[in-house]
Amino acid sequence: MTWYTLGQLLSAIRIGQKARTMDGMRVVLRSDAGLVWAEGRTAGQSVGLQEHLFSDLWTIFEDEETQRWLPERDVYERRLHEMLENQYLEWRADRLES
């Protein structure tokens, strides 16, 4: 099991994946709208970056509920890859012209 700080978590978590703290008290979900609370009275609400979250360690996991996000994840990651590829090709073309 890999543990992440909040900053590492934000760069590693993929759409549809969940993350929980070591004590299991907080669970978040990466949705297409960003990071949202997955459980409790704030379920579905956006996660506000608060000081106490920065000291937690998180682990990423998937469960039955996250399976519905797989098609959206594929589309999102394909679009992201295309965008990065296009930016690289534009940068390369500009560099070759100079």
Backbone as JSON, one array per atom type, in Angstrom:
{
  "sequence": "MTWYTLGQLLSAIRIGQKARTMDGMRVVLRSDAGLVWAEGRTAGQSVGLQEHLFSDLWTIFEDEETQRWLPERDVYERRLHEMLENQYLEWRADRLES",
  "N": [[0.85, -1.17, 0.0], [0.62, 2.17, -0.89], [1.43, 5.3, 0.49], [0.43, 8.71, 0.53], [1.2, 12.2, 0.75], [-0.92, 15.11, 0.98], [-0.38, 16.83, -1.22], [1.0, 15.09, -2.97], [-1.02, 13.25, -3.37], [-2.93, 14.73, -4.78], [-1.73, 14.93, -7.27], [-1.53, 12.3, -8.04], [-3.95, 10.86, -7.9], [-6.6, 9.46, -9.81], [-9.45, 10.08, -11.96], [-12.42, 8.86, -10.56], [-11.21, 7.34, -8.64], [-10.8, 6.63, -5.15], [-9.64, 7.98, -2.02], [-8.29, 7.43, 1.2], [-7.68, 8.39, 4.57], [-5.08, 7.43, 6.9], [-6.28, 6.67, 9.32], [-8.8, 6.13, 8.46], [-10.89, 7.88, 8.75], [-11.49, 9.94, 6.98], [-12.64, 10.09, 3.67], [-12.18, 10.6, 0.28], [-13.23, 11.36, -3.09], [-12.13, 11.41, -6.4], [-13.61, 13.21, -8.75], [-15.09, 14.23, -11.9], [-15.55, 16.83, -11.38], [-13.67, 17.54, -9.59], [-12.06, 17.11, -6.4], [-14.07, 15.48, -4.1], [-15.95, 14.92, -1.09], [-16.48, 11.6, -0.05], [-17.95, 10.24, 1.83], [-20.05, 10.39, 4.78], [-21.64, 13.28, 6.39], [-21.01, 15.34, 4.68], [-20.87, 14.28, 2.17], [-20.37, 14.28, -1.3], [-19.87, 16.98, -1.47], [-17.55, 19.54, -2.41], [-14.09, 19.27, -1.61], [-12.6, 21.33, 0.65], [-9.5, 22.91, 0.93], [-8.0, 22.53, 3.84], [-6.09, 23.23, 6.77], [-5.63, 20.94, 8.46], [-5.75, 18.79, 6.69], [-3.35, 18.68, 5.35], [-1.53, 17.41, 6.99], [-2.25, 14.79, 7.01], [-1.88, 11.37, 5.93], [-2.5, 9.64, 2.94], [-4.1, 6.96, 1.18], [-4.68, 5.51, -1.98], [-7.5, 3.98, -3.49], [-9.75, 1.66, -5.12], [-13.18, 0.76, -5.47], [-16.33, -1.04, -5.7], [-18.14, 1.02, -6.22], [-16.61, 2.9, -7.57], [-16.26, 1.92, -10.1], [-18.08, 2.8, -12.0], [-17.01, 5.1, -12.95], [-15.06, 4.53, -14.81], [-15.44, 4.7, -17.75], [-15.6, 7.54, -18.06], [-13.11, 8.25, -17.04], [-11.38, 7.16, -18.94], [-12.04, 8.7, -21.23], [-11.38, 11.31, -20.3], [-8.61, 11.04, -19.74], [-7.65, 10.4, -22.28], [-8.25, 12.77, -23.68], [-6.63, 14.55, -22.23], [-4.09, 13.51, -22.82], [-4.04, 13.95, -25.62], [-4.13, 16.76, -25.64], [-1.68, 17.42, -24.4], [0.08, 16.27, -26.23], [-0.51, 17.81, -28.52], [0.33, 20.35, -27.61], [3.06, 19.86, -27.35], [3.75, 19.33, -30.02], [3.18, 21.83, -31.19], [5.05, 23.43, -29.79], [7.4, 22.24, -30.69], [7.25, 22.77, -33.46], [7.37, 25.59, -33.43], [9.94, 25.88, -32.39], [11.53, 24.73, -34.39], [11.1, 26.5, -36.45], [12.41, 28.76, -35.61]],
  "CA": [[0.0, 0.0, 0.0], [1.4, 3.39, -0.99], [0.86, 6.42, 1.21], [0.71, 10.0, -0.1], [0.81, 13.45, 1.39], [-2.01, 15.7, 0.2], [0.15, 17.31, -2.5], [1.25, 13.93, -3.81], [-2.32, 12.67, -3.69], [-3.59, 15.53, -5.81], [-1.14, 14.66, -8.58], [-1.56, 10.87, -8.35], [-5.3, 10.27, -7.95], [-7.26, 9.53, -11.12], [-10.91, 10.19, -11.89], [-13.1, 7.66, -10.12], [-10.53, 6.69, -7.52], [-11.02, 7.17, -3.81], [-8.49, 7.99, -1.13], [-8.68, 7.48, 2.61], [-6.6, 8.68, 5.5], [-4.6, 6.25, 7.62], [-7.25, 6.27, 10.34], [-10.06, 5.81, 7.81], [-11.92, 8.85, 9.13], [-11.82, 10.79, 5.85], [-12.58, 9.43, 2.37], [-12.49, 11.53, -0.8], [-13.38, 10.78, -4.42], [-11.75, 12.31, -7.49], [-14.66, 13.2, -9.77], [-14.8, 15.16, -12.99], [-15.68, 18.17, -10.81], [-12.58, 17.75, -8.66], [-12.03, 16.25, -5.22], [-15.28, 15.62, -3.29], [-16.06, 13.99, 0.04], [-17.18, 10.39, -0.49], [-18.76, 9.67, 2.9], [-20.42, 11.28, 5.88], [-22.66, 14.31, 6.16], [-20.57, 16.23, 3.61], [-20.7, 13.48, 0.94], [-20.72, 14.96, -2.54], [-19.42, 18.37, -1.45], [-16.14, 19.75, -2.76], [-13.15, 19.28, -0.49], [-11.89, 22.59, 0.84], [-8.17, 22.66, 1.46], [-7.88, 23.02, 5.21], [-4.78, 22.95, 7.35], [-5.47, 19.59, 8.99], [-5.61, 17.81, 5.6], [-1.96, 18.63, 4.91], [-0.75, 16.53, 7.86], [-2.74, 13.42, 6.85], [-1.34, 10.5, 4.88], [-3.62, 9.1, 2.19], [-3.87, 5.85, 0.27], [-5.65, 5.5, -3.08], [-8.1, 2.67, -3.7], [-10.97, 1.59, -5.93], [-14.16, -0.22, -5.01], [-17.42, -1.25, -6.67], [-18.74, 2.31, -6.55], [-15.75, 3.67, -8.47], [-16.25, 1.3, -11.43], [-18.91, 3.57, -12.93], [-16.21, 6.22, -13.45], [-14.06, 4.08, -15.77], [-15.58, 5.31, -19.08], [-15.24, 8.95, -17.99], [-11.67, 8.33, -16.84], [-10.74, 6.91, -20.23], [-12.24, 9.88, -22.09], [-10.61, 12.41, -19.73], [-7.17, 10.81, -19.92], [-7.36, 10.49, -23.71], [-8.24, 14.2, -24.02], [-5.44, 15.13, -21.62], [-2.94, 13.07, -23.61], [-4.09, 14.67, -26.89], [-3.77, 18.15, -25.38], [-0.24, 17.48, -24.17], [0.74, 15.97, -27.5], [-0.65, 18.99, -29.38], [1.21, 21.4, -27.09], [4.43, 19.5, -27.69], [3.94, 19.52, -31.46], [3.24, 23.28, -31.42], [6.33, 23.89, -29.27], [8.44, 21.74, -31.58], [7.15, 23.52, -34.71], [7.9, 26.93, -33.15], [11.38, 25.77, -32.18], [12.16, 24.45, -35.69], [10.99, 27.72, -37.27], [13.34, 29.78, -35.11]],
  "C": [[0.9, 1.24, 0.0], [0.67, 4.53, -0.28], [1.33, 7.72, 0.61], [0.42, 11.14, 0.86], [-0.28, 14.05, 0.52], [-1.53, 16.18, -1.17], [0.41, 16.16, -3.46], [-0.05, 13.28, -4.26], [-2.98, 13.42, -4.83], [-3.01, 15.28, -7.2], [-1.26, 13.19, -8.98], [-2.96, 10.3, -8.55], [-5.94, 10.5, -9.31], [-8.77, 9.62, -10.93], [-11.51, 8.84, -11.53], [-12.42, 6.94, -8.98], [-10.88, 7.39, -6.22], [-9.71, 7.16, -3.06], [-9.0, 8.1, 0.3], [-7.45, 7.77, 3.44], [-6.22, 7.39, 6.23], [-5.59, 5.74, 8.65], [-8.62, 5.92, 9.76], [-11.19, 6.78, 8.1], [-12.36, 9.73, 7.96], [-11.63, 10.02, 4.55], [-13.01, 10.45, 1.33], [-12.56, 10.77, -2.11], [-12.93, 11.82, -5.43], [-12.82, 12.17, -8.56], [-14.25, 14.14, -10.9], [-14.93, 16.61, -12.53], [-14.56, 18.49, -9.83], [-12.67, 16.76, -7.5], [-13.27, 16.52, -4.36], [-15.24, 14.61, -2.15], [-16.9, 12.81, -0.4], [-18.13, 9.86, 0.57], [-19.13, 10.75, 3.91], [-21.44, 12.34, 5.48], [-22.29, 15.28, 5.06], [-20.36, 15.5, 2.29], [-21.19, 14.25, -0.27], [-20.28, 16.41, -2.6], [-17.94, 18.45, -1.78], [-15.29, 19.81, -1.5], [-12.47, 20.65, -0.46], [-10.53, 22.29, 1.46], [-8.03, 23.34, 2.81], [-6.58, 22.51, 5.81], [-4.61, 21.51, 7.81], [-5.29, 18.53, 7.91], [-4.16, 17.65, 5.17], [-1.11, 17.71, 5.78], [-1.19, 15.07, 7.76], [-1.92, 12.68, 5.79], [-2.53, 9.77, 4.27], [-3.18, 7.89, 1.39], [-5.01, 5.85, -0.76], [-6.18, 4.09, -3.25], [-9.29, 2.8, -4.63], [-11.88, 0.54, -5.33], [-15.26, -0.33, -6.05], [-18.02, 0.07, -7.13], [-17.92, 3.09, -7.58], [-15.75, 3.11, -9.89], [-17.07, 2.09, -12.45], [-18.14, 4.74, -13.55], [-15.24, 5.82, -14.56], [-14.23, 4.67, -17.17], [-15.2, 6.79, -19.09], [-13.74, 9.13, -17.82], [-10.94, 8.15, -18.17], [-10.84, 8.11, -21.16], [-11.38, 11.05, -21.6], [-9.12, 12.24, -20.0], [-6.77, 10.85, -21.38], [-7.3, 11.95, -24.15], [-7.01, 14.89, -23.46], [-4.19, 14.77, -22.42], [-2.88, 13.81, -24.96], [-3.67, 16.13, -26.72], [-2.26, 18.3, -25.19], [0.55, 17.21, -25.45], [0.67, 17.17, -28.44], [0.23, 20.14, -28.91], [2.66, 21.11, -27.44], [4.7, 19.74, -29.17], [4.0, 21.0, -31.82], [4.57, 23.85, -30.96], [7.46, 23.48, -30.21], [8.44, 22.5, -32.9], [7.71, 24.93, -34.54], [9.42, 26.9, -33.03], [12.11, 25.53, -33.5], [12.12, 25.66, -36.61], [12.01, 28.77, -36.85], [14.76, 29.56, -35.56]]
}
